[in-house]
Amino acid sequence: MDPLVPAFVAVLLAGASDRPPLLAAILSDRSGRGALWGAIVAQAAGFVLAAIGGMLVAPALTPNARDLMLAVALIGAATSVPFPARIKDRLGDWRLPPFLTGLLGMAVLTLGDRSQFLVFALVARTPDPVTGAVGGALAGAILLLTSATLGERDWLTLPLAAVRAVATLMLGLTGAILGLGALRLL
């Protein structure tokens, strides 16, 4: 099974209430579409790096270790999803062009975040870095485009608490089942 659809679904679930869409909404309100395209490029590059890392690590792991790593990634995402996203630095004092502000701001924000760890673990489980990176990047781009189109005020009025509850349940349950199977307890 290639990781395209699992990466797409996992990134949508884990990222819907995360900081990248909120930052994209903030930057889009302030700087327009240039910052959005920079943010999308940065996030896609992060998923590509995560997929390459997963491909490189995969040969060193047993199948059960790969499943257990994916279970840890899913449970880790499930434990962080319930908390609302907060942005400490709104990048208001950055004097770069909008594209570079979006690119560098998103790169710093998403380096090693839960969505990238999910793509890393999915690709390590099924070593196909292209489809894993594409699935994660598509889901991330959809989230960024949606939040940027809505803007910060409208993005925050969405029922994100319900999204967080559903995502926590789905990611946690999937991770628990996969982890128990990897440990041969199920």
C-alpha positions in Angstrom: 0.0 0.0 0.0 1.4 3.4 -0.9 1.3 6.1 1.6 -0.5 8.7 -0.5 -4.0 8.4 1.0 -2.9 7.7 4.6 -0.5 10.7 4.5 -3.3 12.9 3.0 -5.8 11.9 5.7 -3.3 11.9 8.6 -2.0 15.4 7.7 -5.6 16.7 7.3 -6.5 15.4 10.7 -3.4 16.4 12.5 -3.0 19.8 10.7 -6.6 21.2 10.7 -6.2 22.8 14.1 -2.4 23.2 14.0 -0.3 26.4 13.7 0.5 26.4 9.9 -3.0 27.2 8.7 -3.3 29.9 11.4 -0.1 31.5 10.2 -1.2 31.3 6.6 -4.4 33.1 7.5 -2.5 35.8 9.4 0.0 36.3 6.6 -2.6 36.3 3.9 -4.6 38.9 5.8 -1.6 41.1 6.0 0.5 40.4 2.9 -1.8 38.8 0.4 -1.2 35.7 -1.8 2.6 36.1 -2.1 3.1 35.0 1.5 0.7 32.1 1.0 2.7 30.7 -1.9 5.9 31.0 0.1 4.2 29.1 2.9 3.0 26.3 0.6 6.5 25.9 -0.9 8.1 25.7 2.6 5.6 23.2 3.8 5.9 21.0 0.7 9.7 21.1 1.0 9.3 20.0 4.6 7.2 17.0 3.5 9.8 16.1 0.9 12.5 16.1 3.5 10.4 14.0 5.8 9.7 11.5 3.1 13.4 11.3 2.1 14.2 10.7 5.8 11.6 8.0 6.1 13.0 6.3 3.0 16.5 6.4 4.4 15.5 5.0 7.8 13.2 2.2 6.5 15.9 -0.3 5.7 17.4 -0.2 9.2 14.0 -1.1 10.8 12.2 -4.3 11.2 8.5 -4.4 10.0 7.3 -4.3 13.6 9.6 -1.4 14.4 8.2 0.5 11.4 4.6 -0.1 12.6 5.6 0.9 16.2 7.2 4.1 14.9 4.0 4.9 13.0 1.9 4.2 16.1 4.1 6.6 18.1 3.7 9.2 15.4 -0.1 8.8 15.4 -0.4 8.8 19.2 1.9 11.7 19.4 -0.2 13.7 17.0 -3.4 12.6 18.8 -2.0 13.9 22.1 -1.1 17.3 20.7 -4.2 17.9 18.5 -6.6 18.7 21.4 -4.8 21.9 22.2 -5.7 25.0 20.2 -3.1 26.5 18.0 -1.3 29.6 19.2 1.1 31.8 17.3 3.6 33.6 19.4 5.3 35.5 16.6 2.9 36.9 14.0 6.0 37.9 11.8 4.7 41.5 11.9 8.2 43.0 12.2 9.7 41.0 9.3 10.8 43.3 6.5 11.2 40.7 3.8 9.0 40.5 0.6 5.8 38.5 1.2 7.0 35.4 -0.5 10.1 35.2 1.6 8.2 36.0 4.8 5.8 33.1 4.1 8.6 30.8 3.0 11.0 31.4 5.9 8.2 31.8 8.5 6.5 28.6 7.6 9.8 26.7 7.3 10.7 27.7 10.9 7.2 27.0 12.2 6.9 23.5 10.6 10.4 22.1 11.0 9.8 18.7 12.5 6.1 19.3 13.3 3.6 16.5 13.9 2.5 16.4 10.2 6.0 15.9 9.0 6.6 13.2 11.6 3.5 11.4 10.3 4.8 11.5 6.7 8.2 10.4 7.9 6.7 7.4 9.7 4.3 6.5 6.9 7.1 6.5 4.3 9.4 4.5 6.6 6.6 1.9 6.9 6.0 1.7 3.1 9.1 3.1 1.5 7.6 5.2 -1.3 8.8 8.7 -0.7 7.1 10.3 -3.7 3.5 9.4 -2.8 4.1 10.1 0.9 5.4 13.6 0.1 2.6 14.2 -2.4 -0.1 13.1 0.0 1.2 15.3 2.8 1.9 18.3 0.6 -1.6 18.1 -1.0 -3.3 18.0 2.5 -1.0 20.8 3.8 -1.7 23.0 0.7 -5.5 22.5 1.1 -5.3 23.5 4.7 -3.2 26.6 3.9 -5.3 27.6 0.9 -8.5 27.2 2.9 -7.3 29.2 5.9 -5.7 31.9 3.8 -9.0 32.3 1.8 -11.0 32.6 4.9 -8.7 34.9 6.8 -7.8 34.7 10.4 -11.1 35.9 11.9 -13.2 33.5 9.8 -10.7 30.6 10.2 -11.0 30.9 14.0 -14.8 30.9 13.9 -14.8 27.4 12.3 -15.8 24.6 14.7 -12.2 23.7 15.4 -13.0 22.2 18.8 -15.1 19.5 17.1 -12.4 18.9 14.5 -9.8 18.5 17.3 -12.0 16.0 19.1 -12.6 13.9 16.0 -9.0 14.0 15.0 -7.8 13.0 18.5 -10.1 10.1 18.5 -9.2 8.8 15.0 -5.5 9.3 15.3 -5.3 7.9 18.8 -7.4 4.8 18.0 -5.5 4.1 14.8 -2.2 4.5 16.6 -3.3 2.3 19.6 -4.4 -0.5 17.3 -1.3 -0.3 15.2 1.0 -0.2 18.3 -0.7 -3.2 19.9 -0.3 -5.1 16.6 3.4 -4.1 16.4 4.0 -5.3 19.9 2.1 -8.5 19.1 -0.5 -7.9 21.7 -3.4 -7.7 19.3 
